[in-house]
Amino acid sequence: SSSETVVWDFSSINKDEFSALWAPLDDVVMGGVSASQITQAEHGASLSGVTTSQNNGGFCSARTRNVDPAYDLSGFTGVALRVKCERGMRYKIILRDREGWDTVAWCHSFDTVAGKWADLKVPFAAFIPVVRGNRITADNPIDASSVFSVQVMLSKYEYSGELNPNFTEGPFQLDFGPIRAYK
């Protein structure tokens, strides 16, 4: 409908295009040993793997490569997606409004109910600015007119060292559908 638009779709791209767009990004970047994969699925995509806090790790995620040009979502209220996790844990959805790889991550945490699909709607105003896991103070809210990438993450940590209250180490799978912008 005109009140929504699909931003990141899965059904309209083939396996090679999917692999060129999405890639796992796990705690190995900081010495951890968690491991995940992102795969195309009938419902959209699945992020699955094993998290461990060994070597001070504890997160798995999948992130898109930056789009060029960035998506202009300024006419929308936020992003929406269907999610399901068999174990019912807390995940994050992350948007970036700057071109660089290691820029401010605009994060929103959400809880899943074990084994049940849920429709998630996150207003842009609900995203908080984070750099390398730490909350920061930003001069402005997220720039919805300039969205370069999306990331989904399971982490032992919430923000600024706080533990995720709805996290269990070990195997996990987050299923999700197309990521949409809604008015």
C-alpha positions as a LaTeX table, in Angstrom:
\begin{tabular}{lrrr}
\hline
Residue & $x$ (\AA) & $y$ (\AA) & $z$ (\AA) \\
\hline
Ser1 & 0.00 & 0.00 & 0.00 \\
Ser2 & 1.05 & 3.64 & $-0.27$ \\
Ser3 & 1.40 & 3.83 & 3.52 \\
Glu4 & 4.33 & 1.41 & 3.29 \\
Thr5 & 7.22 & 0.73 & 0.95 \\
Val6 & 9.63 & $-2.20$ & 0.93 \\
Val7 & 13.17 & $-0.95$ & 1.48 \\
Trp8 & 15.14 & $-4.20$ & 1.75 \\
Asp9 & 13.37 & $-7.01$ & $-0.11$ \\
Phe10 & 14.33 & $-10.66$ & $-0.38$ \\
Ser11 & 11.92 & $-12.11$ & $-2.92$ \\
Ser12 & 13.00 & $-9.88$ & $-5.82$ \\
Ile13 & 16.71 & $-10.75$ & $-5.64$ \\
Asn14 & 18.53 & $-13.96$ & $-6.48$ \\
Lys15 & 20.98 & $-15.82$ & $-4.23$ \\
Asp16 & 24.04 & $-14.03$ & $-5.64$ \\
Glu17 & 22.43 & $-10.60$ & $-5.22$ \\
Phe18 & 21.42 & $-11.54$ & $-1.66$ \\
Ser19 & 24.98 & $-12.64$ & $-0.84$ \\
Ala20 & 26.37 & $-9.43$ & $-2.34$ \\
Leu21 & 24.04 & $-7.32$ & $-0.16$ \\
Trp22 & 23.97 & $-9.15$ & 3.21 \\
Ala23 & 26.92 & $-10.48$ & 5.21 \\
Pro24 & 27.46 & $-11.73$ & 8.77 \\
Leu25 & 29.26 & $-9.37$ & 11.16 \\
Asp26 & 30.16 & $-11.16$ & 14.39 \\
Asp27 & 32.30 & $-10.54$ & 17.47 \\
Val28 & 35.35 & $-11.98$ & 15.67 \\
Val29 & 35.97 & $-8.35$ & 14.63 \\
Met30 & 37.01 & $-7.78$ & 18.27 \\
Gly31 & 38.54 & $-11.15$ & 19.10 \\
Gly32 & 35.39 & $-13.13$ & 19.96 \\
Val33 & 34.50 & $-16.55$ & 18.57 \\
Ser34 & 30.73 & $-16.31$ & 17.93 \\
Ala35 & 29.71 & $-17.27$ & 14.40 \\
Ser36 & 26.62 & $-16.73$ & 12.27 \\
Gln37 & 25.27 & $-16.90$ & 8.76 \\
Ile38 & 22.55 & $-15.02$ & 6.94 \\
Thr39 & 20.48 & $-16.94$ & 4.42 \\
Gln40 & 17.59 & $-16.22$ & 2.11 \\
Ala41 & 14.40 & $-18.02$ & 3.15 \\
Glu42 & 10.78 & $-18.32$ & 2.03 \\
His43 & 9.72 & $-15.71$ & 4.62 \\
Gly44 & 12.63 & $-13.38$ & 3.81 \\
Ala45 & 15.89 & $-14.11$ & 5.62 \\
Ser46 & 17.27 & $-16.04$ & 8.58 \\
Leu47 & 20.17 & $-15.03$ & 10.79 \\
Ser48 & 21.41 & $-18.12$ & 12.61 \\
Gly49 & 24.50 & $-19.18$ & 14.50 \\
Val50 & 26.04 & $-19.64$ & 17.92 \\
Thr51 & 26.89 & $-16.87$ & 20.37 \\
Thr52 & 29.53 & $-17.27$ & 23.05 \\
Ser53 & 31.09 & $-14.82$ & 25.50 \\
Gln54 & 34.49 & $-16.51$ & 25.15 \\
Asn55 & 37.31 & $-14.03$ & 24.51 \\
Asn56 & 35.04 & $-11.15$ & 25.66 \\
Gly57 & 32.69 & $-11.74$ & 22.72 \\
Gly58 & 28.95 & $-12.23$ & 22.68 \\
Phe59 & 27.33 & $-10.95$ & 19.50 \\
Cys60 & 26.27 & $-12.08$ & 16.06 \\
Ser61 & 24.70 & $-9.91$ & 13.40 \\
Ala62 & 24.07 & $-9.45$ & 9.71 \\
Arg63 & 24.45 & $-6.15$ & 7.94 \\
Thr64 & 23.77 & $-4.89$ & 4.45 \\
Arg65 & 26.41 & $-3.22$ & 2.38 \\
Asn66 & 25.79 & 0.50 & 2.03 \\
Val67 & 23.38 & 1.43 & $-0.71$ \\
Asp68 & 24.32 & 4.18 & $-3.16$ \\
Pro69 & 22.50 & 6.48 & $-3.23$ \\
Ala70 & 21.17 & 6.25 & 0.32 \\
Tyr71 & 17.45 & 5.63 & 0.81 \\
Asp72 & 15.38 & 8.76 & 1.44 \\
Leu73 & 12.81 & 7.68 & 4.03 \\
Ser74 & 12.02 & 11.21 & 5.22 \\
Gly75 & 8.35 & 10.88 & 4.27 \\
Phe76 & 7.97 & 7.90 & 6.60 \\
Thr77 & 7.51 & 7.43 & 10.36 \\
Gly78 & 9.81 & 4.43 & 10.81 \\
Val79 & 10.66 & 0.90 & 9.76 \\
Ala80 & 8.64 & $-2.30$ & 10.08 \\
Leu81 & 9.37 & $-6.01$ & 9.78 \\
Arg82 & 8.02 & $-9.41$ & 10.81 \\
Val83 & 10.28 & $-11.31$ & 13.20 \\
Lys84 & 10.40 & $-14.73$ & 14.88 \\
Cys85 & 12.90 & $-16.41$ & 17.19 \\
Glu86 & 12.42 & $-19.98$ & 18.45 \\
Arg87 & 14.08 & $-19.08$ & 21.77 \\
Gly88 & 12.38 & $-15.72$ & 22.28 \\
Met89 & 15.32 & $-13.37$ & 22.84 \\
Arg90 & 16.06 & $-9.64$ & 22.56 \\
Tyr91 & 17.59 & $-8.42$ & 19.32 \\
Lys92 & 18.52 & $-5.05$ & 17.85 \\
Ile93 & 17.71 & $-3.44$ & 14.55 \\
Ile94 & 20.33 & $-0.90$ & 13.50 \\
Leu95 & 20.23 & 1.80 & 10.83 \\
Arg96 & 23.11 & 3.99 & 9.66 \\
Asp97 & 22.63 & 7.46 & 8.22 \\
Arg98 & 26.26 & 8.12 & 7.25 \\
Glu99 & 28.35 & 6.58 & 4.49 \\
Gly100 & 31.33 & 5.32 & 6.51 \\
Trp101 & 31.44 & 1.77 & 7.85 \\
Asp102 & 32.19 & 2.66 & 11.50 \\
Thr103 & 29.66 & 5.48 & 11.90 \\
Val104 & 26.90 & 6.10 & 14.46 \\
Ala105 & 24.69 & 3.04 & 14.74 \\
Trp106 & 21.06 & 4.04 & 15.33 \\
Cys107 & 19.79 & 1.15 & 17.45 \\
His108 & 16.47 & $-0.15$ & 18.71 \\
Ser109 & 16.15 & $-3.27$ & 20.87 \\
Phe110 & 13.13 & $-5.54$ & 20.54 \\
Asp111 & 11.98 & $-8.69$ & 22.31 \\
Thr112 & 10.66 & $-11.75$ & 20.51 \\
Val113 & 8.17 & $-14.29$ & 21.84 \\
Ala114 & 9.45 & $-17.87$ & 21.52 \\
Gly115 & 8.22 & $-19.48$ & 18.31 \\
Lys116 & 5.74 & $-16.74$ & 17.38 \\
Trp117 & 5.82 & $-14.30$ & 14.49 \\
Ala118 & 5.48 & $-10.66$ & 15.56 \\
Asp119 & 5.00 & $-7.47$ & 13.56 \\
Leu120 & 7.54 & $-4.91$ & 14.66 \\
Lys121 & 7.09 & $-1.20$ & 13.97 \\
Val122 & 9.89 & 1.10 & 15.08 \\
Pro123 & 9.48 & 4.87 & 14.70 \\
Phe124 & 12.69 & 6.67 & 13.71 \\
Ala125 & 12.36 & 8.66 & 16.95 \\
Ala126 & 12.83 & 5.42 & 18.94 \\
Phe127 & 16.32 & 4.74 & 17.55 \\
Ile128 & 19.15 & 5.67 & 19.92 \\
Pro129 & 22.65 & 6.75 & 18.82 \\
Val130 & 25.39 & 4.22 & 19.64 \\
Val131 & 29.08 & 3.95 & 18.75 \\
Arg132 & 30.74 & 0.55 & 19.27 \\
Gly133 & 28.09 & $-0.49$ & 21.77 \\
Asn134 & 28.15 & 2.72 & 23.81 \\
Arg135 & 25.32 & 5.25 & 23.90 \\
Ile136 & 26.35 & 8.69 & 22.78 \\
Thr137 & 24.66 & 12.07 & 22.78 \\
Ala138 & 23.79 & 13.13 & 19.25 \\
Asp139 & 23.11 & 16.70 & 18.16 \\
Asn140 & 20.30 & 15.52 & 15.88 \\
Pro141 & 18.00 & 12.51 & 15.55 \\
Ile142 & 18.60 & 9.94 & 12.81 \\
Asp143 & 18.60 & 11.47 & 9.34 \\
Ala144 & 15.81 & 9.46 & 7.70 \\
Ser145 & 16.55 & 11.15 & 4.37 \\
Ser146 & 19.90 & 9.34 & 4.25 \\
Val147 & 19.66 & 5.66 & 5.28 \\
Phe148 & 22.65 & 3.67 & 4.01 \\
Ser149 & 22.34 & 0.27 & 5.69 \\
Val150 & 20.40 & $-1.98$ & 8.04 \\
Gln151 & 21.70 & $-4.54$ & 10.52 \\
Val152 & 20.06 & $-7.11$ & 12.79 \\
Met153 & 21.97 & $-8.20$ & 15.89 \\
Leu154 & 21.84 & $-10.58$ & 18.84 \\
Ser155 & 24.13 & $-9.38$ & 21.60 \\
Lys156 & 24.94 & $-10.32$ & 25.19 \\
Tyr157 & 25.02 & $-6.57$ & 25.82 \\
Glu158 & 22.38 & $-3.88$ & 25.52 \\
Tyr159 & 24.25 & $-0.55$ & 25.52 \\
Ser160 & 27.17 & 0.94 & 27.44 \\
Gly161 & 28.05 & $-2.38$ & 29.07 \\
Glu162 & 24.54 & $-3.22$ & 30.36 \\
Leu163 & 23.68 & $-6.90$ & 29.94 \\
Asn164 & 20.84 & $-7.88$ & 27.63 \\
Pro165 & 18.17 & $-9.20$ & 30.06 \\
Asn166 & 16.69 & $-11.49$ & 27.40 \\
Phe167 & 19.80 & $-13.27$ & 26.04 \\
Thr168 & 21.03 & $-16.85$ & 26.25 \\
Glu169 & 24.39 & $-17.98$ & 24.88 \\
Gly170 & 24.40 & $-20.77$ & 22.33 \\
Pro171 & 22.52 & $-21.53$ & 19.12 \\
Phe172 & 19.93 & $-19.07$ & 17.85 \\
Gln173 & 17.89 & $-18.23$ & 14.77 \\
Leu174 & 16.09 & $-15.01$ & 13.95 \\
Asp175 & 13.71 & $-15.21$ & 11.00 \\
Phe176 & 12.59 & $-11.94$ & 9.47 \\
Gly177 & 10.69 & $-10.64$ & 6.50 \\
Pro178 & 11.25 & $-7.70$ & 4.16 \\
Ile179 & 12.23 & $-4.48$ & 5.90 \\
Arg180 & 9.68 & $-1.80$ & 5.13 \\
Ala181 & 9.24 & 1.90 & 5.77 \\
Tyr182 & 5.81 & 2.93 & 7.07 \\
Lys183 & 3.96 & 6.25 & 7.31 \\
\hline
\end{tabular}
